[in-house]
Amino acid sequence: MPVTNPEAIAFCNARIRPVADKLAQVYYLAKQIRNEWYANDMGSKLPVGGGTVADGAAGDGRHPITADSATLIINRLEDLINDLEANNSAKLFTLLAVAVNSNP
């Protein structure tokens, strides 16, 4: 029996589908950035213990980024990817079954 409640339909269209889109986009972006990291051997260019990245943050008020924090971000991306791809990608397929705009 289909759900016809207007409030439920509006919630799914306004909240559930967009959040599925965003989560799927984050997954694909995470894979893209992780692949670039390894393809460009960024681990050797931003080695653990490598210090602060001289990206101008000190002069413009942003928090500094270190080689360690860059590596840790890659680790978090891998955690996200692994979680969504676990159990034959069950969580990923849940998102993709609802997502409309999954490209980053």
Secondary structure, 3 states (H helix, E strand, C coil): CCCCCHHHHHHHHHHHHHHHHHHHHHHHHHHHHHHHHHHCCHHHHCCCCCCECCCCHHHHCCCCCEHHHHHHHHHHHHHHHHHHHHHHHHHHHHHHCCCCCCCC
